[in-house]
Amino acid sequence: MSSESTVDMTAMADVLVIGGGPAGSTIAALLAQRGKSVVLVDKDRHPRFHIGESLLPFSLPLFDLLGVREKIEAIGMPKYGIEFVSPDHDKTSLLEFAEGWHKEMDLSYQVRRSEFDHVLIENAQARGAAVYQGVRVDAVEFPPEGGVVALATAEDGTQRRWEARFLVDATGRDTFLASKLQLKQRNRRHESAAIYGHFSGAERLKGRAEGNISIFWFDQGWFWSIPLADGTTSIGAVCRPEKIKNRNGQDVTAFFRTLIASCPALAARLRNATLIGEATATGNYSYQSDTMVGERYIMIGDASAFIDPVFSTGVHLAMSGAFKGADVVMTCLDHPALAKQALQQFEEEARQDLARFSWFIYRITSPAIRDLFMASGNVFRMKEAVLSLLAGDTDPKSPIRFRLRMFKGLYYAKMLGGKISGRRGRPPSPSLNPPAR
């Protein structure tokens, strides 16, 4: 699949989608399948490297609806749960999705994003979207008479111009519209940065758990360890941005090794492993846009907001947002009188989905949340609720909502108990374990 080099200087479409990642490819496929003329433009050519290899169980029904599940299974490493490793606890905590509220949501996959994204963009083309790769959109305009005009440049220098009725920004961390319209804001509640690389020969969990993601807490933040089907393991550290900036003269790769050495449990699993190539660092990457919608556009996936990836939410939020976004775009095009309400509801739901994960993310490095995640009990079915959230259940009507509020109450009680213990001696610590009888 390749971009065509000879097209009219001005091409028309119902919808212009900028960005060919999971969000853009998904919404392009859905809209084309519903009979709209769709142009999907991506500045890269697929397959191309992208970090973020861990998927969630609640994404699998979306793969079914797109007709790509078999292809994802063919490139994926089965993932049945999550391992948490804490320096403050003697044992690791291995949580399986089958223990969650929704027992049928027991499986997901680890994937190479280059292969995964390639499957999705090929599916968008197969469903009828016109796909142009290696073409960078330079500017967009929203004329007073309506619609959107986009100006772009192809790899060969050819200038392109598209006119569409509606624009979907799915540019990920490039945040095309949010940056152009000066809507992008740093998330000051949770500033973080990442440094990552791929290893061969890393030690893995045994048997059924081999494909599970592992989360390692360490003094500066947390590590991910994601095993891939080809034997490679993705390793990354997330910590405060200033920690990565102030590397004491070390280059990125040397500093990455220093961070790994500061986490003995992870270092032990990498003692016979080899780093493939150099490590990569990102700057502060937690952000959000002041708005996700406009009269003739929506932003989906990371184009509007990005949160700490500790729970592997990125791909799922991007794709589920694309499904909701497709409904909104159809409404805007076919029932313009209902557009304002549909756009408002889309943004409200997108922000609610982010908030459901963010409460946990903002607290992931706190000792109280660490203790609760390392606990093994399931009192009042709180563990089942948390596991289903981690599997991707963001349904506002889900039965897990009440139990999640109970979990949050337990967290606040634990925090209060910690403060009291500093003055009056240490009280009993709340946990998820049922009381002894």
Secondary structure, DSSP 8 states (H G I E B T S, - for coil): ----S---SEEEEEEEEE--SHHHHHHHHHHHHTT--EEEEESS-SS---S--B--GGGHHHHHHHT-HHHHHHH-EEE-EEEEE-TTSSS-EEEEGGGSSSTT---EEE--HHHHHHHHHHHHHHTT-EEEESEEEEEEE--TTSSEEEEEEETTS-EEEEEEEEEEE--GGG-HHHHHTT-EEE-TTS--EEEEEEEES-----GGGGG-EEEEEETTEEEEEEE-TTSEEEEEEEE-HHHHH--TT--HHHHHHHHHHT-HHHHHHTTT-EEEEEEEE-----EEES-SEETTEEE-GGGTEE--GGG--HHHHHHHHHHHHHHHHHHHHH-GGGHHHHHHHHHHHHHHHHHHHHHHHHTTTSHHHHHHHH----GGGHHHHHHHHHTT---TT-THHHHHHHHHHHHHHHHHHHHHHHHH-------SS----
